[in-house]
């Protein structure tokens, strides 16, 4: 959608009382498009939750901060603290060092972020879970503007993981669409049992929810 049309639709939505824009579309090399869009909608005073597929640049953070209300936030999903596992599973890879750099930039301009982690990625081992715990602890200690979010993975019907279970090392008994309508069952991988994934997920949620320690 061209910038002028997108800005017009957001303006009409605001006229109807919708003042919070959530967007989960951020393909590679799309920042110039958003810079133009932000310029067009700056006077709308929208709240925005922007889900980043890859890491945003420092310029993006600054323009985002200028465009939207103070309660707006960026969502960043490293998924795991293990760079090895992130490289295998993430569409747009970034290192832990690059992630931390972006979080420092965001904190410097008082921009809210939510940082998302999960458990049960293909290839993930107990050693990788330790790396994730270390990353969650570090972010909690260093960044007061960051909310930590831990969520289970929902394997959807016809997803690549489900269609290629052997390739990804996924053990999941649900096959037909109707199977997915009867609650969530934890799957297992070639590295982690369903019980281990569930236990690790609970532990990580508790860790993320703990109060921050005073310096």
C-alpha positions as a Markdown table, in Angstrom:
| # | Residue | x | y | z |
|---|---|---|---|---|
| 1 | Unk | 0.0 | 0.0 | 0.0 |
| 2 | Unk | 1.4 | 3.4 | -0.9 |
| 3 | Unk | 2.2 | 5.9 | 1.9 |
| 4 | Unk | -0.5 | 8.4 | 1.1 |
| 5 | Unk | -3.2 | 5.7 | 1.1 |
| 6 | Unk | -1.9 | 4.1 | 4.3 |
| 7 | Unk | -1.8 | 7.5 | 6.0 |
| 8 | Unk | -5.4 | 8.2 | 4.9 |
| 9 | Unk | -6.7 | 5.0 | 6.3 |
| 10 | Unk | -5.0 | 5.6 | 9.7 |
| 11 | Unk | -6.5 | 9.1 | 9.7 |
| 12 | Unk | -10.0 | 7.8 | 9.0 |
| 13 | Unk | -9.6 | 5.2 | 11.7 |
| 14 | Unk | -8.6 | 7.9 | 14.2 |
| 15 | Unk | -11.7 | 9.9 | 13.2 |
| 16 | Unk | -13.8 | 6.9 | 14.2 |
| 17 | Unk | -12.1 | 6.7 | 17.6 |
| 18 | Unk | -9.5 | 4.1 | 16.9 |
| 19 | Unk | -6.4 | 5.8 | 18.3 |
| 20 | Unk | -4.2 | 2.7 | 18.9 |
| 21 | Unk | -2.4 | 1.2 | 15.9 |
| 22 | Unk | -0.9 | -2.3 | 16.2 |
| 23 | Unk | 1.1 | -3.5 | 13.2 |
| 24 | Unk | 3.0 | -6.7 | 12.6 |
| 25 | Unk | 4.5 | -6.1 | 9.2 |
| 26 | Unk | 8.1 | -5.1 | 8.9 |
| 27 | Unk | 9.9 | -6.8 | 6.0 |
| 28 | Unk | 13.6 | -6.3 | 5.4 |
| 29 | Unk | 14.7 | -2.9 | 3.9 |
| 30 | Unk | 11.3 | -1.3 | 4.6 |
| 31 | Unk | 12.4 | 1.4 | 7.0 |
| 32 | Unk | 12.4 | 4.2 | 4.3 |
| 33 | Unk | 8.7 | 3.4 | 3.7 |
| 34 | Unk | 7.9 | 3.8 | 7.4 |
| 35 | Unk | 9.9 | 7.0 | 7.6 |
| 36 | Unk | 7.7 | 8.5 | 4.9 |
| 37 | Unk | 4.6 | 7.2 | 6.6 |
| 38 | Unk | 5.6 | 8.4 | 10.1 |
| 39 | Unk | 6.1 | 11.9 | 8.6 |
| 40 | Unk | 2.5 | 11.8 | 7.2 |
| 41 | Unk | 0.8 | 10.7 | 10.4 |
| 42 | Unk | 2.9 | 12.5 | 13.0 |
| 43 | Unk | 0.0 | 15.0 | 13.8 |
| 44 | Unk | -2.5 | 12.2 | 14.4 |
| 45 | Unk | -1.1 | 11.5 | 17.9 |
| 46 | Unk | -1.6 | 7.8 | 17.6 |
| 47 | Unk | -0.5 | 5.2 | 20.1 |
| 48 | Unk | 1.4 | 2.4 | 18.3 |
| 49 | Unk | 2.6 | -1.1 | 19.1 |
| 50 | Unk | 5.0 | -2.0 | 16.4 |
| 51 | Unk | 6.2 | -5.6 | 16.0 |
| 52 | Unk | 9.7 | -5.7 | 14.7 |
| 53 | Unk | 10.7 | -8.7 | 12.5 |
| 54 | Unk | 14.3 | -7.7 | 12.5 |
| 55 | Unk | 16.2 | -5.1 | 14.6 |
| 56 | Unk | 15.3 | -1.5 | 13.9 |
| 57 | Unk | 18.0 | 1.1 | 13.3 |
| 58 | Unk | 18.7 | 3.9 | 15.7 |
| 59 | Unk | 17.1 | 6.4 | 13.2 |
| 60 | Unk | 14.0 | 4.2 | 13.2 |
| 61 | Unk | 13.8 | 4.4 | 17.0 |
| 62 | Unk | 14.1 | 8.1 | 17.0 |
| 63 | Unk | 11.5 | 8.7 | 14.3 |
| 64 | Unk | 9.1 | 6.2 | 16.0 |
| 65 | Unk | 9.5 | 8.1 | 19.3 |
| 66 | Unk | 8.8 | 11.4 | 17.7 |
| 67 | Unk | 5.7 | 10.1 | 15.8 |
| 68 | Unk | 3.7 | 8.3 | 18.4 |
| 69 | Unk | 2.4 | 8.8 | 22.0 |
| 70 | Unk | 4.6 | 8.1 | 25.0 |
| 71 | Unk | 2.8 | 4.8 | 25.8 |
| 72 | Unk | 3.7 | 3.4 | 22.4 |
| 73 | Unk | 6.2 | 0.5 | 22.2 |
| 74 | Unk | 8.3 | -1.6 | 20.0 |
| 75 | Unk | 8.0 | -5.4 | 20.2 |
| 76 | Unk | 11.3 | -7.3 | 19.6 |
| 77 | Unk | 11.4 | -11.1 | 19.5 |
| 78 | Unk | 14.8 | -12.7 | 19.9 |
| 79 | Unk | 12.9 | -15.8 | 21.0 |
| 80 | Unk | 16.0 | -17.4 | 22.5 |
| 81 | Unk | 19.2 | -16.3 | 24.2 |
| 82 | Unk | 21.1 | -18.8 | 22.1 |
| 83 | Unk | 22.5 | -17.3 | 18.9 |
| 84 | Unk | 22.9 | -20.7 | 17.4 |
| 85 | Unk | 19.3 | -21.6 | 17.8 |
| 86 | Unk | 18.1 | -18.1 | 16.7 |
| 87 | Unk | 20.1 | -18.5 | 13.5 |
| 88 | Unk | 18.4 | -21.8 | 12.7 |
| 89 | Unk | 14.9 | -20.6 | 13.4 |
| 90 | Unk | 14.7 | -16.8 | 12.9 |
| 91 | Unk | 13.7 | -15.4 | 9.5 |
| 92 | Unk | 15.9 | -12.3 | 10.2 |
| 93 | Unk | 18.9 | -13.2 | 12.3 |
| 94 | Unk | 20.6 | -10.8 | 14.7 |
| 95 | Unk | 23.2 | -11.4 | 17.4 |
| 96 | Unk | 22.8 | -10.8 | 21.2 |
| 97 | Unk | 25.2 | -7.9 | 21.0 |
| 98 | Unk | 23.1 | -6.2 | 18.3 |
| 99 | Unk | 20.0 | -6.7 | 20.3 |
| 100 | Unk | 21.5 | -5.2 | 23.5 |
| 101 | Unk | 22.7 | -2.2 | 21.5 |
| 102 | Unk | 19.2 | -1.5 | 20.2 |
| 103 | Unk | 17.8 | -1.8 | 23.8 |
| 104 | Unk | 20.4 | 0.7 | 25.0 |
| 105 | Unk | 19.4 | 3.1 | 22.3 |
| 106 | Unk | 15.7 | 2.7 | 23.2 |
| 107 | Unk | 16.5 | 3.3 | 26.9 |
| 108 | Unk | 18.5 | 6.4 | 26.1 |
| 109 | Unk | 15.4 | 8.1 | 24.5 |
| 110 | Unk | 13.0 | 6.6 | 27.0 |
| 111 | Unk | 11.2 | 4.4 | 24.4 |
| 112 | Unk | 9.3 | 1.4 | 25.7 |
| 113 | Unk | 10.0 | -2.1 | 24.4 |
| 114 | Unk | 8.7 | -5.5 | 25.0 |
| 115 | Unk | 11.1 | -8.3 | 24.4 |
| 116 | Unk | 9.7 | -11.8 | 23.7 |
| 117 | Unk | 11.1 | -15.2 | 24.4 |
| 118 | Unk | 9.8 | -18.8 | 24.1 |
| 119 | Unk | 10.8 | -22.4 | 24.7 |
| 120 | Unk | 10.8 | -25.4 | 22.4 |
| 121 | Unk | 12.5 | -24.3 | 19.2 |
| 122 | Unk | 13.9 | -26.9 | 16.9 |
| 123 | Unk | 17.4 | -27.9 | 17.9 |
| 124 | Unk | 17.1 | -26.3 | 21.3 |
| 125 | Unk | 18.8 | -28.1 | 24.2 |
| 126 | Unk | 19.0 | -27.7 | 27.9 |
| 127 | Unk | 22.2 | -25.8 | 27.4 |
| 128 | Unk | 20.4 | -23.3 | 25.1 |
| 129 | Unk | 17.7 | -22.9 | 27.8 |
| 130 | Unk | 20.4 | -21.7 | 30.2 |
| 131 | Unk | 21.5 | -19.1 | 27.6 |
| 132 | Unk | 17.9 | -17.8 | 27.4 |
| 133 | Unk | 17.7 | -17.5 | 31.2 |
| 134 | Unk | 20.9 | -15.6 | 31.2 |
| 135 | Unk | 19.6 | -13.2 | 28.6 |
| 136 | Unk | 16.3 | -12.7 | 30.4 |
| 137 | Unk | 18.2 | -11.9 | 33.7 |
| 138 | Unk | 20.5 | -9.5 | 31.9 |
| 139 | Unk | 17.7 | -7.5 | 30.2 |
| 140 | Unk | 15.7 | -7.4 | 33.5 |
| 141 | Unk | 18.7 | -6.0 | 35.3 |
| 142 | Unk | 19.8 | -3.4 | 32.7 |
| 143 | Unk | 16.7 | -2.1 | 31.0 |
| 144 | Unk | 13.9 | -0.6 | 33.1 |
| 145 | Unk | 11.9 | 0.4 | 30.0 |
| 146 | Unk | 11.7 | -3.2 | 28.8 |
| 147 | Unk | 8.8 | -5.6 | 29.5 |
| 148 | Unk | 9.8 | -9.3 | 29.2 |
| 149 | Unk | 7.2 | -11.5 | 27.7 |
| 150 | Unk | 7.4 | -15.4 | 27.6 |
| 151 | Unk | 4.9 | -17.3 | 25.5 |
| 152 | Unk | 4.5 | -20.9 | 24.3 |
| 153 | Unk | 4.8 | -21.7 | 20.6 |
| 154 | Unk | 1.5 | -22.4 | 18.8 |
| 155 | Unk | 2.1 | -24.8 | 16.0 |
| 156 | Unk | -0.6 | -24.0 | 13.4 |
| 157 | Unk | -2.4 | -26.2 | 10.9 |
| 158 | Unk | -0.4 | -26.5 | 7.6 |
| 159 | Unk | 2.6 | -24.7 | 9.1 |
| 160 | Unk | 6.1 | -25.6 | 7.8 |
| 161 | Unk | 6.9 | -27.2 | 11.2 |
| 162 | Unk | 3.9 | -29.5 | 11.0 |
| 163 | Unk | 4.2 | -30.3 | 7.3 |
| 164 | Unk | 7.9 | -31.1 | 7.7 |
| 165 | Unk | 8.1 | -32.5 | 11.2 |
| 166 | Unk | 11.0 | -34.9 | 10.5 |
| 167 | Unk | 13.1 | -32.1 | 9.0 |
| 168 | Unk | 12.6 | -29.9 | 12.0 |
| 169 | Unk | 12.7 | -32.6 | 14.6 |
| 170 | Unk | 9.1 | -31.9 | 15.9 |
| 171 | Unk | 7.0 | -34.6 | 17.4 |
| 172 | Unk | 3.4 | -33.5 | 17.3 |
| 173 | Unk | 0.4 | -35.8 | 17.2 |
| 174 | Unk | -2.1 | -33.3 | 15.7 |
| 175 | Unk | -2.7 | -33.7 | 12.0 |
| 176 | Unk | -6.2 | -32.5 | 11.0 |
| 177 | Unk | -7.7 | -29.1 | 11.5 |
| 178 | Unk | -10.2 | -30.6 | 14.0 |
| 179 | Unk | -7.4 | -31.8 | 16.2 |
| 180 | Unk | -6.4 | -28.2 | 16.9 |
| 181 | Unk | -9.9 | -27.3 | 18.3 |
| 182 | Unk | -9.5 | -29.3 | 21.5 |
| 183 | Unk | -7.1 | -27.3 | 23.6 |
| 184 | Unk | -3.3 | -27.0 | 23.6 |
| 185 | Unk | -1.0 | -29.9 | 23.9 |
| 186 | Unk | 2.7 | -29.4 | 24.4 |
| 187 | Unk | 4.7 | -31.0 | 21.6 |
| 188 | Unk | 8.2 | -32.4 | 21.9 |
| 189 | Unk | 11.3 | -32.1 | 19.9 |
| 190 | Unk | 14.2 | -34.4 | 19.2 |
| 191 | Unk | 16.1 | -32.5 | 22.0 |
| 192 | Unk | 13.4 | -31.7 | 24.6 |
| 193 | Unk | 10.5 | -33.7 | 25.8 |
| 194 | Unk | 7.0 | -32.1 | 26.1 |
| 195 | Unk | 7.4 | -32.2 | 29.9 |
| 196 | Unk | 10.7 | -30.5 | 29.8 |
| 197 | Unk | 9.4 | -27.8 | 27.4 |
| 198 | Unk | 6.4 | -27.1 | 29.7 |
| 199 | Unk | 8.6 | -27.0 | 32.8 |
| 200 | Unk | 11.1 | -24.7 | 31.2 |
| 201 | Unk | 8.4 | -22.4 | 29.9 |
| 202 | Unk | 6.9 | -22.0 | 33.4 |
| 203 | Unk | 10.4 | -21.4 | 34.9 |
| 204 | Unk | 11.1 | -18.7 | 32.3 |
| 205 | Unk | 7.8 | -17.0 | 32.9 |
| 206 | Unk | 8.4 | -16.8 | 36.6 |
| 207 | Unk | 11.9 | -15.4 | 36.0 |
| 208 | Unk | 10.6 | -12.8 | 33.7 |
| 209 | Unk | 7.9 | -11.7 | 36.2 |
| 210 | Unk | 10.3 | -11.4 | 39.2 |
| 211 | Unk | 10.7 | -7.8 | 40.6 |
| 212 | Unk | 13.8 | -6.0 | 39.4 |
| 213 | Unk | 16.7 | -5.9 | 41.9 |
| 214 | Unk | 17.8 | -2.5 | 43.0 |
| 215 | Unk | 21.3 | -1.6 | 41.9 |
